[in-house]
Amino acid sequence: MRAVIRGLTRFVIVLGLIGAAVAWFLSAPERLPAAALAGLTGDATRGATVFAAAGCASCHTAPESAATEAPVLSGGKRFVSEFGTFIAPNITNDQSQGVGGWTDAQIVEAVMRGVSPRGAHYYPALPYDAYAKAEPQDMLDMVVYLRSLPTSDIASQPHEVGFPFSIRRAVGLWKLLFNSDDWVVAGDLTPEQTRGRYLVEALGHCGECHTPRNALGGLVRANWLGGAPSPSGEGRIPNITPGGLTWSEAEIAQYLFSGLTPDFDSAGGVMAAVVRNTAQLPETDRAAIAAYLKVVPTRE
Amino acid sequence: MTRLRSFVLITAASAVVASLAVAQGGPDPIAGAIKARQAHMQLYQHNIAVLGGMAQGNTEYNADAAVAAAGNLVALSSLNQMTYWPAGSEAGVAEGTRALPALWTSMDDVIAKAMAFNAAALAMQAAAGTDLAALQGAMGALGGACGSCHESYRQPN
């Protein structure tokens, strides 16, 4: 009897060790290959457009700071979720508290793979699943522009995330389950719709708010842009598929420029910050976003 | 000190006085103030709709009509709003309003945003009579000024 228990115990321990090894292997960070940026030079002027489309300022600007021409990305904004509260870090070009000491490749890897220079996973509060689909050239342009913005030496605050979500390594498994390199809206798109898809799915990361999530916080791609409960708890983030958004393309483009709805109410709440970004894009980009929204699968 | 800035500062100082004055009784002063300021917003909407309709090509561009609508926005945003914001008329205290309590505690910022809206209306008045492209361009600052105040001081839906 004791021999059986000993044998069983050894079996369970070995199984556990194998399981842990497999989990460790599966959760390993996926790095950005060096070849991705080979031979590329970044351009700050193009980078300013990418920066606006990617919405970095909306999350990384200090809370309660006035909207200015050159945002100070010192962090501090809190994002409450069911997994804990995430606090945006300082991403200015500061040597000690920001990314001043990082290489361009390390910053690009951080936003496209969600991996830190030391190989740790970032929490998906950073929408790297979207940015993974961006062109490395665009990301490099954005980095060059980022480095030209004002610096800040305010230290980043640690996230307020409890066990078991505090195990960063586990995010690797989450990424395996929920991240995808494929476009959501596939098939034959016009050049304008294709540009709109890039702006929405790769840079604008609109899906992060407008798409519902499952119990583990992964996006439910089958319901892409179909609307979701508001993270703040009150109200709802609207369905912007053709099933929920019946505005014309011209009305959508106007909204993304001036924040004015078709009946001339104005975007308040979180969308006001988004419109400040989209207002900076070329008119053709706003039209492209509108064109894309018309071909997203309809959800009720 | 500009005329606009001086009247806006008087508004801030008078909000307290006005609320004391109207607390004496008679028709409900809180409901009256809420109704008045919402009507004021609807007048903005009515005039912005004239400009927006042209901007989006739903109506024919007409320089005179556009300048008139923009002129209305300038006039409206220059009105003395002293009695629109009595204490006790904020969301959570009074019925039928989305004006957040922060509006009363951040007067400097509210004034700055009101002045930005007035500036955008003046810019639109200049652009509206030039041509359609100028009008379309000036829509951005106008809508942006609406949004920047609503973002902080109006309860989201």
Interface residues (C-beta under 8 A of the other chain):
Chain A: A67 E234 G235 A250 E251 Q254 F257 S258 G259 L260 D263 F264 D265 S266 A267 G268 G269 V270 A272 A273 V275 R276 A279
Chain B: Q45 I48 A49 G52 A55 Q56 G57 M139 G140 L142 G143 G144 C146 G147 S148 H150 E151 R154 P156 N157
